[in-house]
Amino acid sequence: MSVLSSYPNGSYARLSGTSMASPHTAGATALLLGAADGLTIEEAQEYLMVTSRHGGGPDATPGPRYGEGIIDALAAAAAATDGNVVEGTVTDANGNPVPGATVETAFGTDIETGADGSFELYVADGNWELTVDQFGYGTVTESVDVSGGETVTRDVTLDPAVDVVPLSGQADVMGLNETFKFSVVLANVESLTVDVTDDTDIDTDSLTVVVKDQQITLGEEVTFPEPVSGSVQITVGTQDPGTGQFGLVHEFDGPDGPLTVETGPTEVMVDPDPAFFEIVEWGQTENVEIGGTLNEYCIVENTGDRTATQDVAWWLGDPNGVNVFPTRVTLQGGEQVEIPFPIGIPAAFVPPGAQIPHGWFTDDQLVETLATFVGAGFQITGVDAPARVDRGATLELTATVLNFGSREGGSTLSYSFDGVFVDSADVSAAPGETDTATFEFDTSRVVRGEYQHALSTAYDATDPIPIRVGPSQGPPAIVGDSEPRDLDGDGLFEDVDGDGQFTVSDVQVFFQNLDSDVVQNNAQFFNFDGEEPAEVTIGDVQALFQLLGE
């Protein structure tokens, strides 16, 4: 949803679905075709698939979100040109595979190791640094020299190291005698020292810090019974510290340590106001150009004191409906952010003249205005087509379309026969004016029978229009005692004796009257062998007899 990609008239817009993924795929394919002489489209597709990656991780399978994967144009180009491969397995000091490790080359390609610790990367000819990094392990860098499409194996062993996900979540603002909590993910931490930063100006004796249910004395090292790995909650509280600010310095020690991280500062206030996300400015578009790009924007300010995270969303039609496009925003007190949102308006989204509300909302506020959609829109006002055409002849159909919109413009008129697309034509007109388009269809592409054809624009479609390919339905003259009948509507009159049934009697009557004028003068109605009906022959009798067994 909300994919930023190219849009008509040299612009960019946000839309959803494969329509917006296609320009990225086309661009990557063009890069490959330009980089590798003689590369076919099929080969380019294979290189893109082989080097694609999944957002769900190295072992993710194709699915509706990422399809066959996320394109890596650089890796695909390297595979299509030089074809060098660097492969290997990443393990820990005990020989166990390390999944999810990031392996990257100075060439610019990177990948994550699979469940078995394996990796495979494409690079151009040259000497490249190979860097392997994983949380909880020391980073390893090696040199790899490749050329001539060779495959080089580099197995890497990672040693444990103290590690921490960068601390975040320390409150920017807190009231007197309040407590806040934040979590940190640790790896191989054997001891921890917490102290305040130099710019702290509150009474530090009033601060309490608790880690793993153990209260920390500021400035003193705390050693854990066993190395700590995983998510750990840190609780910070104050007891009448007075107003001011404080920051914290965390020193984590362990293998290959120590690792020092600062958090904060936190401002201590008497009575901080809660966060409030106010929409202070936004694009109040009252006319929306159909087929163009709507360049919406919104400026949001947190007018409270406390930091908060909210969805700021542009919506169209209904803020609780399907056309809602949120952006996750975190704002400190007094902070502003501008959110640009260019979105393409497809021609068939709504008809010209439609009025639909749109606007923005946060958790705290909603704004809206009524937009009128302007542009060209075409409806089909007339169709000139025959009700019947001889098989093998060219069917010609002319349609008239009216621009019911408010702008001069064009559209595509499509023609289908028997539910299958045949052709399209461009039509254009000023508001209130008409245009015509003519389509042709070679009826030799189908057998004789009853069919339906239809026309459509972005805003309109005809009901299926019946047409007969082959002889008219007019019955021939009496052959036997009754008028022959076309029992299945195919234009041929198998019921020669006219008794309402197709039996051997019809073959006998047909044979007995084969040379009669009434049969020969209506040859097109007895053309059972499919030959051009210049005359009725014994072949038609034989074909009629064979139909009895079908």
C-alpha positions as CSV (number, residue, x, y, z in Angstrom):
1,M,0.0,0.0,0.0
2,S,1.1,3.6,-0.7
3,V,4.0,2.7,-3.0
4,L,5.9,5.7,-4.3
5,S,6.6,5.2,-8.0
6,S,6.5,6.8,-11.4
7,Y,3.3,8.3,-12.8
8,P,2.1,9.8,-16.1
9,N,3.4,13.2,-17.3
10,G,6.8,12.8,-15.7
11,S,5.5,12.8,-12.1
12,Y,5.6,10.5,-9.1
13,A,2.7,9.3,-7.0
14,R,1.6,6.8,-4.3
15,L,-0.7,4.0,-5.2
16,S,-1.1,0.3,-4.3
17,G,-0.6,-3.0,-6.0
18,T,1.5,-4.4,-8.9
19,S,0.8,-1.4,-11.0
20,M,3.3,0.5,-8.8
21,A,5.8,-2.3,-8.6
22,S,5.9,-2.7,-12.4
23,P,7.9,0.5,-13.0
24,H,10.6,-0.6,-10.5
25,T,10.7,-4.0,-12.3
26,A,10.9,-2.4,-15.7
27,G,13.6,-0.1,-14.6
28,A,15.7,-2.9,-13.2
29,T,15.2,-4.9,-16.4
30,A,16.3,-2.0,-18.5
31,L,19.5,-1.7,-16.3
32,L,20.3,-5.4,-16.9
33,L,19.7,-5.2,-20.7
34,G,22.0,-2.2,-20.8
35,A,24.7,-3.8,-18.7
36,A,24.9,-7.2,-20.5
37,D,25.0,-7.2,-24.3
38,G,22.7,-9.8,-25.9
39,L,20.8,-10.6,-22.7
40,T,17.2,-11.7,-23.4
41,I,14.2,-10.7,-21.3
42,E,13.8,-14.3,-20.0
43,E,17.5,-14.3,-18.9
44,A,17.0,-10.9,-17.2
45,Q,14.0,-12.2,-15.4
46,E,15.9,-15.2,-14.1
47,Y,18.8,-13.0,-12.8
48,L,16.3,-10.7,-11.0
49,M,14.6,-13.7,-9.4
50,V,17.9,-15.5,-8.4
51,T,19.2,-12.3,-6.7
52,S,15.9,-11.1,-5.1
53,R,15.4,-11.0,-1.4
54,H,12.4,-11.3,0.9
55,G,11.4,-8.9,3.6
56,G,10.5,-11.8,5.8
57,G,14.1,-12.9,6.0
58,P,16.5,-15.2,4.0
59,D,14.2,-18.3,4.4
60,A,10.9,-16.6,3.5
61,T,8.9,-18.1,0.7
62,P,7.1,-16.3,-2.1
63,G,3.9,-14.7,-1.0
64,P,1.4,-11.9,-1.6
65,R,3.4,-9.1,0.0
66,Y,6.8,-9.5,-1.7
67,G,5.9,-11.8,-4.5
68,E,9.0,-13.6,-5.7
69,G,11.1,-11.1,-3.7
70,I,12.6,-7.6,-3.5
71,I,14.7,-6.7,-6.5
72,D,18.4,-6.1,-5.9
73,A,19.4,-4.5,-9.2
74,L,23.1,-4.3,-8.3
75,A,23.3,-8.0,-7.5
76,A,21.4,-8.9,-10.6
77,A,23.7,-6.8,-12.8
78,A,26.8,-8.4,-11.3
79,A,25.3,-11.9,-11.9
80,A,24.4,-11.0,-15.5
81,T,27.8,-9.5,-16.3
82,D,30.9,-10.8,-14.4
83,G,29.0,-13.7,-12.7
84,N,31.4,-14.0,-9.7
85,V,29.9,-15.6,-6.6
86,V,31.1,-15.4,-3.0
87,E,29.6,-18.1,-0.9
88,G,30.1,-19.7,2.5
89,T,28.7,-20.5,5.9
90,V,28.8,-18.4,9.1
91,T,29.2,-20.3,12.4
92,D,29.9,-19.5,16.0
93,A,32.9,-20.6,18.0
94,N,31.2,-24.0,18.7
95,G,30.6,-24.6,15.0
96,N,26.8,-23.9,15.2
97,P,25.3,-22.0,12.3
98,V,24.5,-18.3,12.8
99,P,21.3,-17.4,10.9
100,G,20.3,-13.9,10.1
101,A,23.8,-12.5,10.0
102,T,24.4,-9.6,7.6
103,V,27.1,-10.4,5.0
104,E,28.0,-7.5,2.7
105,T,30.8,-6.7,0.3
106,A,32.5,-3.4,-0.5
107,F,31.1,-3.8,-4.0
108,G,27.7,-3.0,-2.5
109,T,25.9,-6.3,-2.4
110,D,24.6,-7.8,0.8
111,I,22.5,-10.6,2.1
112,E,21.4,-12.4,5.3
113,T,22.5,-15.9,6.2
114,G,19.9,-18.6,6.1
115,A,18.8,-21.0,8.8
116,D,21.9,-23.1,8.1
117,G,24.2,-20.0,8.2
118,S,24.8,-20.1,4.5
119,F,25.1,-17.1,2.2
120,E,25.7,-16.5,-1.5
121,L,26.6,-13.1,-3.0
122,Y,27.3,-11.8,-6.5
123,V,30.2,-9.3,-7.1
124,A,32.1,-7.8,-10.0
125,D,35.7,-8.6,-10.8
126,G,38.1,-7.2,-8.2
127,N,39.4,-7.5,-4.7
128,W,36.6,-6.8,-2.2
129,E,36.2,-6.6,1.6
130,L,33.7,-9.1,2.9
131,T,32.1,-8.0,6.3
132,V,30.0,-10.3,8.5
133,D,28.1,-8.8,11.4
134,Q,25.5,-10.2,13.7
135,F,24.1,-9.0,17.0
136,G,25.9,-10.6,19.9
137,Y,29.1,-11.3,17.9
138,G,32.2,-9.4,16.9
139,T,32.3,-8.1,13.4
140,V,34.6,-10.0,11.0
141,T,36.2,-8.5,7.8
142,E,38.0,-10.6,5.2
143,S,39.4,-9.9,1.8
144,V,38.1,-11.7,-1.3
145,D,39.7,-11.6,-4.7
146,V,37.4,-12.8,-7.6
147,S,37.4,-12.6,-11.4
148,G,36.3,-14.5,-14.5
149,G,33.0,-15.7,-13.2
150,E,34.5,-17.9,-10.5
151,T,32.9,-19.0,-7.2
152,V,35.0,-18.4,-4.1
153,T,34.1,-20.0,-0.7
154,R,34.7,-18.0,2.5
155,D,33.5,-19.7,5.7
156,V,33.4,-17.3,8.7
157,T,33.5,-17.9,12.4
158,L,32.1,-15.3,14.8
159,D,33.2,-14.9,18.4
160,P,30.8,-13.7,21.1
161,A,30.8,-10.0,22.0
162,V,28.9,-7.7,24.3
163,D,26.2,-6.0,22.3
164,V,23.2,-3.8,22.8
165,V,20.4,-2.5,20.6
166,P,20.7,1.3,20.7
167,L,18.8,2.4,23.7
168,S,15.6,4.4,23.0
169,G,12.5,5.1,25.0
170,Q,13.9,7.1,27.8
171,A,11.2,9.7,28.4
172,D,11.9,13.2,27.2
173,V,9.6,14.7,29.8
174,M,8.4,13.4,33.2
175,G,6.6,14.8,36.1
176,L,7.7,15.0,39.7
177,N,7.6,11.6,41.5
178,E,7.0,9.8,38.3
179,T,8.4,6.5,36.9
180,F,9.1,5.5,33.3
181,K,10.3,2.2,31.8
182,F,12.1,1.3,28.6
183,S,13.5,-1.9,27.2
184,V,16.8,-2.8,25.8
185,V,18.0,-6.0,24.1
186,L,21.3,-7.2,25.4
187,A,23.8,-9.9,24.4
188,N,26.6,-11.4,26.6
189,V,26.5,-8.6,29.2
190,E,28.4,-9.6,32.4
191,S,28.2,-6.3,34.3
192,L,26.6,-2.9,34.1
193,T,27.4,0.6,35.4
194,V,24.8,3.4,35.2
195,D,25.7,7.0,36.0
196,V,24.4,10.5,35.1
197,T,25.7,12.7,32.3
198,D,27.8,15.8,33.1
199,D,24.9,18.2,32.2
200,T,22.5,16.7,34.8
201,D,21.2,19.4,37.1
202,I,18.8,17.7,39.4
203,D,19.5,16.0,42.8
204,T,20.9,12.6,41.7
205,D,20.1,11.2,45.1
206,S,16.4,11.4,44.1
207,L,17.0,9.1,41.1
208,T,16.3,5.4,41.2
209,V,17.4,2.9,38.4
210,V,16.2,-0.8,38.5
211,V,17.5,-3.4,36.1
212,K,16.3,-7.0,36.2
213,D,14.6,-6.3,39.6
214,Q,17.9,-5.1,40.9
215,Q,18.4,-1.5,42.1
216,I,21.5,0.1,40.7
217,T,23.6,2.5,42.7
218,L,24.7,5.3,40.3
219,G,28.3,5.1,39.4
220,E,28.8,1.6,40.8
221,E,29.3,-1.6,38.7
222,V,26.8,-4.4,39.1
223,T,27.9,-7.9,38.1
224,F,25.3,-10.4,37.0
225,P,25.5,-14.0,38.2
226,E,25.4,-15.2,34.5
227,P,25.9,-13.2,31.3
228,V,22.6,-11.5,30.3
229,S,21.2,-11.8,26.8
230,G,17.7,-10.9,25.6
231,S,15.2,-8.1,26.4
232,V,15.8,-6.3,29.7
233,Q,13.6,-3.6,31.2
234,I,15.1,-0.6,32.8
235,T,12.9,1.4,35.3
236,V,13.8,5.0,36.2
237,G,12.0,6.9,38.9
238,T,12.3,10.2,40.8
239,Q,11.5,11.3,44.3
240,D,11.1,15.1,44.6
241,P,14.2,15.9,42.6
242,G,13.0,19.4,41.7
243,T,12.8,20.6,38.1
244,G,15.7,20.3,35.7
245,Q,17.1,17.6,33.5
246,F,19.2,14.4,33.6
247,G,20.8,12.0,31.2
248,L,22.1,8.5,31.8
249,V,25.4,6.8,30.8
250,H,25.1,3.0,30.6
251,E,28.4,1.0,30.4
252,F,27.8,-2.7,29.4
253,D,30.8,-5.0,29.9
254,G,31.5,-8.5,28.6
255,P,33.5,-10.3,25.9
256,D,35.2,-7.7,23.7
257,G,33.7,-4.9,25.9
258,P,33.0,-2.5,27.4
259,L,30.2,-0.8,25.3
260,T,29.0,2.6,26.5
261,V,25.6,4.2,25.5
262,E,24.1,7.5,26.6
263,T,20.3,8.0,26.9
264,G,18.3,11.1,27.5
265,P,18.1,13.9,28.5
266,T,14.9,13.8,30.4
267,E,13.3,17.1,31.5
268,V,11.6,16.9,34.9
269,M,8.6,19.2,35.0
270,V,6.0,20.0,37.7
271,D,3.0,19.1,35.7
272,P,3.7,18.2,32.0
273,D,0.9,18.4,29.5
274,P,0.0,15.2,27.6
275,A,0.9,15.0,23.9
276,F,-1.6,16.5,21.4
277,F,-1.0,16.1,17.7
278,E,-2.5,19.3,16.1
279,I,-2.8,19.7,12.3
280,V,-1.5,23.2,11.9
281,E,-1.5,23.3,8.1
282,W,-2.6,21.1,5.3
283,G,-3.4,21.0,1.6
284,Q,-7.1,21.9,1.3
285,T,-7.6,20.8,-2.3
286,E,-11.1,21.6,-3.6
287,N,-10.6,20.5,-7.2
288,V,-8.9,17.2,-8.0
289,E,-7.7,16.5,-11.5
290,I,-8.6,13.0,-12.7
291,G,-5.6,11.2,-14.1
292,G,-3.2,13.6,-12.4
293,T,-1.2,13.7,-9.2
294,L,-2.7,15.1,-6.0
295,N,0.1,16.7,-4.1
296,E,-1.2,16.6,-0.6
297,Y,0.7,17.6,2.5
298,C,0.2,18.0,6.2
299,I,2.1,19.8,9.0
300,V,1.6,18.3,12.4
301,E,2.8,19.8,15.7
302,N,2.8,18.2,19.2
303,T,1.5,21.0,21.2
304,G,1.8,19.1,24.5
305,D,5.0,18.4,26.6
306,R,5.3,14.7,26.4
307,T,6.6,12.7,23.5
308,A,4.1,10.4,21.7
309,T,3.8,8.3,18.5
310,Q,0.7,8.4,16.4
311,D,-0.6,7.6,12.9
312,V,-1.1,10.7,10.8
313,A,-3.3,9.7,7.9
314,W,-4.6,11.2,4.6
315,W,-8.0,9.9,3.8
316,L,-10.4,10.0,0.9
317,G,-14.1,9.4,1.1
318,D,-14.3,8.1,4.6
319,P,-11.7,8.3,7.4
320,N,-12.9,4.9,8.5
321,G,-12.9,3.5,5.0
322,V,-10.5,1.7,2.7
323,N,-8.8,4.8,1.2
324,V,-6.8,5.7,4.3
325,F,-3.0,6.1,4.0
326,P,-1.3,6.4,7.5
327,T,2.2,7.5,8.3
328,R,3.7,6.7,11.7
329,V,5.1,9.8,13.4
330,T,6.9,10.3,16.7
331,L,7.0,13.9,18.0
332,Q,8.5,15.4,21.1
333,G,6.8,18.3,22.8
334,G,6.7,21.4,20.6
335,E,8.1,19.5,17.6
336,Q,6.7,19.7,14.1
337,V,6.8,17.5,11.0
338,E,5.7,18.0,7.4
339,I,4.3,14.9,5.7
340,P,4.2,15.1,1.9
341,F,1.8,12.8,0.2
342,P,1.7,12.8,-3.7
343,I,-1.0,10.3,-4.8
344,G,-2.1,9.5,-8.4
345,I,-5.9,9.7,-9.2
346,P,-6.7,6.9,-11.7
347,A,-9.0,7.9,-14.5
348,A,-11.6,5.3,-13.6
349,F,-11.5,6.0,-9.8
350,V,-14.6,8.3,-9.8
351,P,-16.5,10.0,-12.6
352,P,-16.0,13.7,-13.4
353,G,-18.2,15.9,-11.3
354,A,-18.2,13.6,-8.3
355,Q,-17.8,15.4,-4.9
356,I,-15.9,13.4,-2.3
357,P,-14.6,14.6,1.1
358,H,-10.9,14.2,1.9
359,G,-8.6,15.3,4.7
360,W,-6.1,14.3,7.4
361,F,-6.5,12.9,10.9
362,T,-4.4,12.2,14.0
363,D,-5.5,10.5,17.2
364,D,-6.5,14.0,18.4
365,Q,-7.9,15.8,15.4
366,L,-9.6,15.4,12.0
367,V,-9.8,18.0,9.2
368,E,-11.7,17.7,5.9
369,T,-12.9,19.5,2.9
370,L,-15.1,18.6,-0.1
371,A,-13.3,17.9,-3.3
372,T,-14.8,18.1,-6.8
373,F,-13.2,15.7,-9.3
374,V,-12.6,17.4,-12.7
375,G,-11.5,15.9,-16.0
376,A,-12.8,14.2,-19.1
377,G,-15.1,11.2,-18.9
378,F,-16.6,9.2,-21.8
379,Q,-19.8,7.3,-22.1
380,I,-21.0,5.2,-25.0
381,T,-24.0,6.9,-26.6
382,G,-24.5,4.8,-29.8
383,V,-23.3,1.6,-31.5
384,D,-23.8,0.9,-35.2
385,A,-23.3,-2.8,-35.8
386,P,-25.0,-5.4,-37.9
387,A,-27.1,-8.1,-36.3
388,R,-25.6,-10.8,-38.7
389,V,-22.5,-11.2,-40.7
390,D,-21.5,-14.0,-43.0
391,R,-18.7,-16.1,-41.6
392,G,-15.4,-15.1,-43.2
393,A,-16.6,-11.5,-43.8
394,T,-15.2,-8.6,-41.9
395,L,-17.4,-7.4,-39.1
396,E,-17.4,-3.6,-38.9
397,L,-18.7,-1.7,-35.8
398,T,-18.8,2.0,-35.2
399,A,-19.3,3.5,-31.7
400,T,-20.1,7.0,-30.6
401,V,-18.9,8.3,-27.3
402,L,-19.8,11.5,-25.4
403,N,-17.4,13.5,-23.1
404,F,-19.7,14.1,-20.1
405,G,-16.8,15.6,-18.1
406,S,-15.7,19.1,-17.4
407,R,-12.4,19.1,-19.3
408,E,-11.3,18.4,-22.8
409,G,-9.4,15.1,-22.9
410,G,-9.1,11.6,-24.2
411,S,-9.8,8.1,-23.2
412,T,-9.5,4.5,-24.5
413,L,-12.4,2.7,-26.0
414,S,-12.0,-1.1,-25.9
415,Y,-13.8,-3.7,-28.0
416,S,-14.3,-7.4,-27.1
417,F,-15.8,-10.3,-29.0
418,D,-17.2,-13.3,-27.2
419,G,-15.6,-12.0,-23.9
420,V,-12.1,-11.7,-25.5
421,F,-10.4,-8.4,-26.0
422,V,-9.9,-7.6,-29.7
423,D,-8.7,-4.0,-30.0
424,S,-8.8,-0.5,-28.6
425,A,-9.0,3.0,-30.0
426,D,-8.2,6.5,-28.6
427,V,-11.1,8.9,-28.5
428,S,-11.1,12.6,-27.5
429,A,-13.5,15.4,-27.4
430,A,-14.4,18.7,-25.6
431,P,-17.0,18.7,-22.8
432,G,-20.4,17.9,-24.3
433,E,-18.9,16.9,-27.6
434,T,-18.7,13.4,-29.2
435,D,-16.2,11.3,-31.0
436,T,-16.4,8.0,-33.0
437,A,-14.3,5.0,-33.4
438,T,-14.5,2.0,-35.8
439,F,-13.5,-1.5,-35.1
440,E,-13.1,-4.5,-37.4
441,F,-13.2,-8.2,-36.6
442,D,-12.3,-11.1,-38.9
443,T,-15.2,-13.6,-38.5
444,S,-13.1,-16.4,-39.9
445,R,-11.6,-16.6,-36.4
446,V,-14.8,-18.1,-35.1
447,V,-17.3,-20.8,-36.2
448,R,-20.8,-20.1,-37.3
449,G,-23.1,-19.4,-34.4
450,E,-24.6,-16.8,-32.0
451,Y,-22.1,-14.5,-30.2
452,Q,-22.0,-11.4,-28.1
453,H,-19.6,-8.4,-28.4
454,A,-19.3,-5.3,-26.3
455,L,-17.5,-1.9,-25.9
456,S,-16.2,-0.2,-22.8
457,T,-14.5,3.0,-21.6
458,A,-13.1,3.7,-18.1
459,Y,-16.6,4.9,-17.0
460,D,-19.0,3.0,-19.2
461,A,-19.7,-0.3,-20.9
462,T,-22.4,-1.6,-23.2
463,D,-24.6,-4.5,-22.4
464,P,-23.5,-7.6,-24.5
465,I,-24.7,-7.0,-28.0
466,P,-25.9,-10.2,-29.8
467,I,-24.6,-11.0,-33.3
468,R,-24.9,-14.0,-35.5
469,V,-22.0,-15.2,-37.6
470,G,-23.3,-17.3,-40.5
471,P,-26.6,-17.7,-42.4
472,S,-29.7,-15.8,-41.3
473,Q,-32.3,-17.5,-39.2
474,G,-34.9,-17.4,-42.0
475,P,-36.1,-21.0,-42.6
476,P,-35.9,-22.5,-46.1
477,A,-39.0,-23.5,-48.1
478,I,-40.8,-26.8,-47.3
479,V,-38.8,-29.9,-48.3
480,G,-41.1,-32.7,-47.1
481,D,-44.4,-32.3,-45.4
482,S,-43.3,-29.6,-43.0
483,E,-40.9,-26.6,-42.8
484,P,-37.3,-27.6,-41.7
485,R,-36.2,-26.4,-38.3
486,D,-32.9,-25.2,-36.9
487,L,-32.9,-27.0,-33.6
488,D,-29.6,-25.8,-32.1
489,G,-29.5,-22.2,-33.5
490,D,-26.3,-22.8,-35.5
491,G,-28.0,-21.6,-38.8
492,L,-28.2,-25.1,-40.2
493,F,-31.5,-27.0,-40.4
494,E,-30.8,-30.6,-39.3
495,D,-34.5,-31.2,-38.8
496,V,-35.1,-31.5,-42.5
497,D,-38.6,-33.1,-42.2
498,G,-39.7,-30.5,-39.7
499,D,-41.1,-32.9,-37.1
500,G,-39.1,-31.2,-34.3
501,Q,-36.6,-34.0,-33.9
502,F,-33.3,-34.9,-35.5
503,T,-33.5,-38.5,-36.6
504,V,-32.5,-40.8,-39.4
505,S,-35.7,-39.8,-41.1
506,D,-34.1,-36.3,-41.7
507,V,-31.2,-37.9,-43.5
508,Q,-33.5,-40.0,-45.7
509,V,-35.7,-37.0,-46.6
510,F,-32.6,-34.9,-47.3
511,F,-31.1,-37.5,-49.6
512,Q,-34.4,-38.0,-51.5
513,N,-34.7,-34.2,-52.1
514,L,-30.9,-33.6,-52.7
515,D,-31.3,-32.5,-56.3
516,S,-34.6,-30.6,-55.8
517,D,-34.7,-26.8,-56.4
518,V,-36.0,-26.2,-52.9
519,V,-32.8,-27.7,-51.5
520,Q,-30.3,-26.3,-54.0
521,N,-31.8,-22.8,-53.8
522,N,-31.3,-22.8,-50.0
523,A,-27.8,-24.3,-50.0
524,Q,-26.5,-22.1,-47.2
525,F,-29.0,-23.7,-44.8
526,F,-27.9,-27.3,-45.6
527,N,-24.1,-26.7,-45.6
528,F,-23.4,-29.5,-43.2
529,D,-19.9,-30.4,-44.5
530,G,-18.6,-26.8,-43.9
531,E,-17.7,-26.2,-47.5
532,E,-18.8,-22.9,-49.2
533,P,-22.6,-23.5,-49.9
534,A,-22.5,-23.0,-53.7
535,E,-24.4,-26.3,-53.9
536,V,-25.6,-29.1,-51.8
537,T,-23.7,-32.4,-52.4
538,I,-23.6,-35.9,-51.2
539,G,-20.9,-34.7,-48.8
540,D,-23.6,-32.7,-47.0
541,V,-25.7,-35.8,-46.7
542,Q,-22.8,-37.8,-45.3
543,A,-22.0,-35.0,-42.8
544,L,-25.6,-34.9,-41.6
545,F,-25.6,-38.6,-41.1
546,Q,-22.4,-38.4,-39.1
547,L,-24.0,-35.8,-36.9
548,L,-26.5,-38.4,-35.7
549,G,-23.7,-40.3,-33.9
550,E,-22.4,-37.2,-32.0
